[in-house]
């Protein structure tokens, strides 16, 4: 099965040459790389807005040969907890193969995930990460997962069961990427304040605090569910700390600070 690109020419350039050139602008050549990185939080907006943060954070981790990319479900299509276990994702930057062995291990060991393509068909949050991964790790394989909201127990179970599958099916490990933007369409100072609360919870590796903060403070972080799952999985895989690599807002690109979207790049190690 070939999954065709959904946002080519919209969120990123639609031709190979232009896309590679665009991604190269944001990759930090010679950046300090953390070889112990287990998880990453990376944004997924149009590259002109979130590219500097995505490039900075993805450049800071020594990526494994397989990246599990967990995105939120923006479209409402498909099953609430969706995984694709085989096939190819086609992008202008090249084809990305699904790591079927790991994906099937994750699915078979999960109490929540189901095989479903509809949730992935038009969803951009996984797709926009891939050209960066291909530039940094040629030949990288992926496991695409799209999640809707549920409760903390579900997030923890998905994460812990994912970690168990990685241990059994991928002894060399996999990089878990939570695809998320931060606060949406608020003045910059309000966005920074709210995002600071969510970022602290992630730096503390506290998925309960993150989920609680989103509800209590009305933080419109679209990928907090993927972040909770990634944190739960990373702790099972031995994570001890986290680092904020870069934070920015759409206003840094547009000059409009009256209504911004926040972008945070973190690594968990």
Sine and cosine of phi, psi and omega as CSV:
sin_phi,cos_phi,sin_psi,cos_psi,sin_omega,cos_omega
0.00,0.00,0.74,-0.67,0.05,-1.00
-0.95,-0.31,0.83,-0.55,0.07,-1.00
-1.00,-0.08,0.93,-0.38,-0.03,-1.00
-0.97,0.23,0.45,-0.89,0.00,-1.00
-0.90,0.44,0.61,-0.79,-0.03,-1.00
-0.98,-0.18,-0.48,0.88,-0.11,-0.99
-0.80,-0.61,0.37,0.93,0.09,-1.00
-0.89,0.46,0.72,-0.69,-0.04,-1.00
0.99,0.13,-0.02,1.00,0.05,-1.00
-0.89,-0.45,-0.91,0.42,0.01,-1.00
-0.99,0.14,-0.38,0.92,-0.01,-1.00
-0.47,-0.88,0.30,-0.95,-0.04,-1.00
-0.86,0.52,0.54,-0.84,-0.11,-0.99
-1.00,-0.05,-0.02,1.00,0.06,-1.00
-0.91,-0.42,0.45,-0.89,-0.07,-1.00
-0.86,0.52,-0.76,0.65,-0.08,-1.00
-0.89,0.46,-0.71,0.71,-0.02,-1.00
-0.92,0.39,-0.61,0.79,0.00,-1.00
-0.92,0.39,-0.72,0.70,0.01,-1.00
-0.87,0.49,-0.63,0.78,0.03,-1.00
-0.91,0.41,-0.64,0.76,0.00,-1.00
-0.91,0.41,-0.74,0.67,0.00,-1.00
-0.88,0.48,-0.65,0.76,-0.02,-1.00
-0.87,0.50,-0.48,0.87,0.03,-1.00
-0.89,0.45,-0.49,0.87,-0.13,-0.99
-0.98,-0.22,-0.24,0.97,0.04,-1.00
-0.95,0.30,0.72,-0.70,0.00,-1.00
-1.00,-0.07,1.00,0.01,0.04,-1.00
-0.91,0.42,0.78,-0.62,-0.01,-1.00
0.99,0.13,0.17,0.99,0.02,-1.00
-0.92,0.40,0.47,-0.88,0.09,-1.00
-0.92,0.39,0.84,-0.54,-0.10,-0.99
-0.96,-0.28,0.76,-0.65,0.04,-1.00
-1.00,-0.02,0.93,-0.36,-0.05,-1.00
-0.95,0.30,-0.22,0.97,-0.05,-1.00
-0.99,-0.13,0.10,0.99,-0.05,-1.00
-0.88,0.48,0.78,-0.63,0.04,-1.00
-0.96,-0.29,-0.67,0.74,-0.06,-1.00
-0.75,-0.66,0.36,-0.93,-0.02,-1.00
-0.62,-0.78,0.60,-0.80,0.25,-0.97
-0.94,-0.34,0.84,-0.54,-0.06,-1.00
-0.69,-0.73,0.65,-0.76,-0.05,-1.00
-0.98,0.20,0.20,-0.98,-0.13,-0.99
-0.65,-0.76,0.53,0.85,0.03,-1.00
-1.00,0.07,-0.10,-0.99,0.13,-0.99
-0.84,0.55,0.61,-0.79,-0.15,-0.99
-0.86,0.50,-0.54,0.84,-0.02,-1.00
-0.89,0.45,-0.39,0.92,0.00,-1.00
-0.99,-0.12,-0.80,0.61,-0.11,-0.99
-0.98,-0.18,-0.15,0.99,-0.04,-1.00
-0.82,0.58,-0.68,0.74,0.00,-1.00
-0.87,0.49,-0.59,0.81,0.01,-1.00
-0.97,0.23,-0.71,0.71,0.02,-1.00
-0.87,0.49,-0.70,0.72,0.00,-1.00
-0.89,0.45,-0.66,0.75,-0.02,-1.00
-0.91,0.42,-0.73,0.68,-0.10,-1.00
-0.96,0.27,-0.64,0.77,-0.01,-1.00
-0.94,0.35,-0.48,0.88,0.06,-1.00
-0.95,0.31,-0.29,0.96,-0.12,-0.99
-1.00,-0.02,-0.04,1.00,-0.03,-1.00
-0.88,-0.47,0.61,-0.79,0.13,-0.99
-0.99,0.16,0.99,-0.15,-0.10,-0.99
-0.94,0.35,0.61,-0.79,0.09,-1.00
-0.98,0.18,0.13,-0.99,-0.03,-1.00
-0.94,0.35,-0.33,0.94,0.09,-1.00
-0.82,-0.57,0.73,-0.69,0.08,-1.00
-0.90,-0.44,0.85,-0.53,0.13,-0.99
-1.00,0.08,0.89,-0.45,-0.05,-1.00
-0.95,-0.32,0.90,-0.44,-0.05,-1.00
-0.95,-0.33,0.88,-0.48,-0.01,-1.00
-0.88,-0.48,0.36,-0.93,0.13,-0.99
-0.98,0.18,0.35,-0.94,0.03,-1.00
-1.00,-0.06,0.98,-0.19,0.02,-1.00
-0.99,0.14,-0.43,0.90,-0.17,-0.98
-1.00,0.02,-0.41,0.91,-0.08,-1.00
0.99,0.15,0.02,1.00,-0.02,-1.00
-0.99,0.10,0.42,-0.91,0.13,-0.99
0.97,0.23,-0.18,-0.98,-0.02,-1.00
-0.98,0.19,0.41,-0.91,-0.05,-1.00
-0.88,0.47,-0.57,0.82,-0.05,-1.00
-0.81,-0.59,1.00,-0.08,-0.25,-0.97
-0.90,-0.44,0.70,-0.71,0.08,-1.00
-0.74,-0.67,0.57,-0.82,0.20,-0.98
-0.96,-0.28,0.76,-0.65,-0.10,-0.99
-0.95,-0.32,-0.09,1.00,0.07,-1.00
-0.36,-0.93,0.39,-0.92,0.02,-1.00
0.84,-0.54,-0.16,-0.99,-0.07,-1.00
-0.76,-0.65,0.70,-0.72,0.15,-0.99
-0.99,-0.16,0.87,-0.48,-0.06,-1.00
-0.99,-0.11,0.80,-0.59,0.04,-1.00
-0.71,-0.71,0.32,-0.95,0.07,-1.00
-0.85,0.53,-0.47,0.88,0.00,-1.00
-0.98,0.18,-0.11,0.99,0.01,-1.00
0.79,-0.62,0.21,-0.98,-0.01,-1.00
-0.99,0.17,0.62,-0.79,0.11,-0.99
-0.89,-0.45,0.83,-0.56,-0.02,-1.00
-1.00,0.03,0.64,-0.77,0.13,-0.99
-0.97,0.24,0.70,-0.72,0.09,-1.00
-0.98,0.21,1.00,-0.01,-0.14,-0.99
-0.89,0.45,-0.61,0.79,-0.04,-1.00
-0.89,0.46,-0.74,0.67,-0.01,-1.00
-0.95,0.33,-0.67,0.74,-0.03,-1.00
-0.87,0.50,-0.68,0.74,0.00,-1.00
-0.94,0.35,-0.53,0.85,0.07,-1.00
-0.92,0.39,-0.66,0.76,0.05,-1.00
-0.89,0.46,-0.71,0.70,-0.02,-1.00
-0.89,0.45,-0.73,0.68,-0.07,-1.00
-0.91,0.40,-0.44,0.90,-0.02,-1.00
-0.99,-0.11,0.07,1.00,-0.11,-0.99
-0.99,-0.16,0.65,-0.76,0.07,-1.00
-1.00,0.09,-0.17,0.99,-0.13,-0.99
-0.82,-0.57,-0.63,0.77,-0.12,-0.99
-0.94,0.35,0.58,-0.81,0.09,-1.00
-0.74,-0.67,0.44,-0.90,0.09,-1.00
-0.94,0.34,0.83,-0.56,-0.05,-1.00
-0.31,-0.95,0.77,-0.64,-0.01,-1.00
-0.99,-0.16,-0.42,0.91,-0.10,-0.99
-0.88,0.47,-0.60,0.80,0.00,-1.00
-0.91,0.41,-0.39,0.92,-0.07,-1.00
-1.00,-0.09,-0.31,0.95,-0.20,-0.98
-0.86,0.51,-0.69,0.73,-0.06,-1.00
-0.89,-0.46,0.12,0.99,-0.07,-1.00
-0.99,0.12,0.78,-0.63,-0.09,-1.00
-1.00,-0.04,-0.31,0.95,-0.21,-0.98
-0.92,0.40,-0.52,0.86,0.09,-1.00
-0.99,0.14,-0.71,0.71,-0.11,-0.99
-0.82,0.57,-0.70,0.71,-0.15,-0.99
-0.95,0.32,-0.27,0.96,0.05,-1.00
-0.97,0.25,-0.49,0.87,-0.24,-0.97
-0.90,0.43,-0.70,0.71,0.01,-1.00
-0.85,0.52,-0.56,0.83,0.07,-1.00
-0.91,0.42,-0.69,0.72,-0.01,-1.00
-0.89,0.45,-0.65,0.76,0.01,-1.00
-0.91,0.42,-0.58,0.81,0.02,-1.00
-0.94,0.34,-0.58,0.82,-0.06,-1.00
-1.00,0.04,-0.49,0.87,-0.06,-1.00
-0.66,-0.75,0.98,0.18,-0.02,-1.00
-0.80,0.60,0.71,-0.70,-0.02,-1.00
1.00,0.10,0.10,0.99,-0.02,-1.00
-0.83,0.56,0.64,-0.77,0.13,-0.99
-0.98,-0.21,0.35,-0.94,-0.07,-1.00
-0.77,-0.64,0.36,-0.93,0.26,-0.97
-0.79,-0.62,0.96,-0.29,-0.05,-1.00
-1.00,0.03,0.76,-0.65,-0.01,-1.00
-0.71,-0.70,0.70,-0.71,0.05,-1.00
-0.81,-0.59,0.77,-0.63,-0.12,-0.99
-0.82,-0.57,0.61,-0.79,0.16,-0.99
-0.98,-0.18,0.07,-1.00,-0.01,-1.00
-0.96,0.26,0.56,-0.83,0.09,-1.00
-0.54,-0.84,-0.84,-0.54,0.06,-1.00
-0.74,-0.67,0.17,-0.99,-0.09,-1.00
-0.87,0.50,-0.61,0.79,0.01,-1.00
-0.86,0.52,-0.67,0.74,0.01,-1.00
-0.90,0.43,-0.70,0.71,-0.02,-1.00
-0.87,0.49,-0.69,0.72,-0.01,-1.00
-0.92,0.40,-0.65,0.76,0.00,-1.00
-0.90,0.43,-0.70,0.71,0.01,-1.00
-0.87,0.50,-0.69,0.73,-0.01,-1.00
-0.91,0.41,-0.72,0.69,-0.04,-1.00
-0.92,0.38,-0.64,0.77,0.03,-1.00
-0.93,0.36,-0.55,0.83,0.09,-1.00
-0.89,0.46,-0.71,0.71,0.01,-1.00
-0.88,0.48,-0.65,0.76,0.02,-1.00
-0.89,0.45,-0.63,0.78,0.02,-1.00
-0.92,0.39,-0.63,0.78,0.04,-1.00
-0.89,0.47,-0.70,0.72,-0.01,-1.00
-0.87,0.49,-0.62,0.78,-0.08,-1.00
-1.00,0.09,-0.60,0.80,-0.13,-0.99
-0.97,-0.22,-0.26,0.97,-0.07,-1.00
-0.65,-0.76,0.96,0.28,-0.07,-1.00
-0.83,0.56,-0.48,0.87,0.03,-1.00
-0.98,0.20,-0.10,1.00,0.05,-1.00
1.00,-0.02,0.21,-0.98,0.07,-1.00
-0.63,-0.78,0.48,-0.88,0.06,-1.00
-1.00,-0.02,0.78,-0.63,-0.03,-1.00
-0.97,-0.24,0.88,-0.47,-0.05,-1.00
-0.93,-0.36,0.87,-0.50,0.12,-0.99
-1.00,-0.06,0.90,-0.44,-0.05,-1.00
-1.00,-0.02,0.89,-0.45,-0.07,-1.00
-0.38,-0.93,0.67,-0.74,0.31,-0.95
-1.00,-0.03,0.16,-0.99,-0.05,-1.00
-0.97,-0.25,-0.67,-0.75,-0.05,-1.00
-0.87,0.50,0.64,-0.77,-0.04,-1.00
-0.93,-0.36,0.78,-0.63,0.26,-0.97
0.84,0.54,0.79,0.61,0.15,-0.99
-0.77,-0.64,0.33,-0.95,0.09,-1.00
-0.83,0.56,0.50,-0.87,-0.12,-0.99
-0.81,0.58,-0.72,0.70,-0.07,-1.00
-0.91,0.41,-0.62,0.78,0.06,-1.00
-0.91,0.41,-0.69,0.72,0.01,-1.00
-0.88,0.47,-0.71,0.70,-0.02,-1.00
-0.89,0.46,-0.63,0.78,-0.01,-1.00
-0.91,0.41,-0.72,0.69,0.01,-1.00
-0.92,0.40,-0.68,0.73,-0.01,-1.00
-0.90,0.44,-0.53,0.85,0.04,-1.00
-0.88,0.48,-0.58,0.81,0.03,-1.00
-0.92,0.39,-0.71,0.70,0.00,-1.00
-0.92,0.40,-0.65,0.76,0.00,-1.00
-0.89,0.45,-0.66,0.75,0.03,-1.00
-0.87,0.50,-0.68,0.74,0.02,-1.00
-0.88,0.48,-0.64,0.77,0.02,-1.00
-0.93,0.36,-0.64,0.77,0.04,-1.00
-0.90,0.44,-0.49,0.87,0.05,-1.00
-0.99,0.12,-0.01,1.00,-0.06,-1.00
0.81,0.58,0.70,0.71,-0.11,-0.99
-0.87,-0.49,1.00,-0.01,-0.03,-1.00
-0.92,0.40,-0.50,0.87,0.05,-1.00
-0.92,0.40,-0.69,0.72,0.02,-1.00
-0.91,0.42,-0.60,0.80,0.01,-1.00
-0.90,0.43,-0.77,0.63,0.00,-1.00
-0.88,0.47,-0.63,0.78,0.02,-1.00
-0.92,0.40,-0.65,0.76,-0.02,-1.00
-0.91,0.41,-0.62,0.78,0.01,-1.00
-0.86,0.51,-0.69,0.72,0.02,-1.00
-0.96,0.28,-0.71,0.70,-0.09,-1.00
-0.92,0.40,-0.65,0.76,-0.11,-0.99
-0.97,-0.23,0.06,1.00,0.01,-1.00
0.88,0.48,0.71,0.71,-0.03,-1.00
-1.00,0.08,0.88,-0.47,-0.08,-1.00
-1.00,0.05,0.80,0.59,0.05,-1.00
-0.99,0.12,0.96,-0.27,-0.18,-0.98
-0.92,0.39,-0.46,0.89,-0.05,-1.00
-0.94,-0.33,0.55,0.84,0.01,-1.00
-0.92,0.39,-0.50,0.86,0.04,-1.00
-0.90,0.43,-0.79,0.62,0.10,-0.99
-0.82,0.58,-0.61,0.79,0.01,-1.00
-0.91,0.41,-0.66,0.75,0.05,-1.00
-0.88,0.47,-0.68,0.73,0.00,-1.00
-0.90,0.43,-0.71,0.71,0.01,-1.00
-0.87,0.50,-0.70,0.72,-0.01,-1.00
-0.89,0.46,-0.72,0.70,0.01,-1.00
-0.87,0.50,-0.68,0.74,0.01,-1.00
-0.92,0.39,-0.70,0.71,-0.06,-1.00
-0.88,0.47,-0.63,0.78,0.02,-1.00
-0.91,0.41,-0.61,0.79,0.08,-1.00
-0.90,0.43,-0.45,0.89,-0.01,-1.00
-1.00,-0.06,0.16,0.99,0.13,-0.99
0.98,-0.18,0.20,0.98,-0.02,-1.00
-0.88,0.47,0.64,-0.77,-0.04,-1.00
-0.84,-0.54,-0.28,0.96,-0.06,-1.00
-0.34,-0.94,0.07,-1.00,0.02,-1.00
-0.53,-0.85,0.36,-0.93,-0.04,-1.00
-0.63,-0.77,0.71,-0.70,0.14,-0.99
-0.99,0.12,0.88,-0.47,-0.02,-1.00
-1.00,0.05,-0.67,0.74,-0.05,-1.00
-0.32,-0.95,0.60,-0.80,0.12,-0.99
-0.74,-0.67,0.65,-0.76,0.03,-1.00
-0.43,-0.90,0.13,-0.99,0.11,-0.99
-0.77,-0.64,0.25,-0.97,0.04,-1.00
-0.87,0.49,-0.43,0.90,0.03,-1.00
-0.89,0.46,-0.44,0.90,0.03,-1.00
-0.91,0.42,-0.43,0.90,0.04,-1.00
-0.99,-0.11,-0.62,0.78,-0.11,-0.99
-1.00,-0.02,-0.41,0.91,-0.10,-0.99
0.99,0.12,-0.05,1.00,0.03,-1.00
-0.99,-0.13,0.96,-0.28,-0.01,-1.00
-0.98,-0.18,0.06,1.00,0.01,-1.00
-0.98,0.21,-0.42,0.91,0.01,-1.00
-0.51,-0.86,0.98,-0.21,-0.13,-0.99
-0.85,-0.52,0.25,-0.97,0.24,-0.97
-0.90,-0.43,0.70,-0.71,0.00,-1.00
-1.00,-0.02,0.50,-0.86,0.01,-1.00
-0.70,-0.71,0.80,-0.60,0.02,-1.00
-0.82,-0.57,0.66,-0.75,0.08,-1.00
-0.87,-0.49,0.89,-0.46,-0.01,-1.00
-0.79,-0.61,0.48,-0.88,0.19,-0.98
-0.88,-0.48,0.58,-0.82,0.07,-1.00
-0.91,-0.42,0.75,-0.66,-0.11,-0.99
-0.68,-0.74,0.00,0.00,0.00,0.00
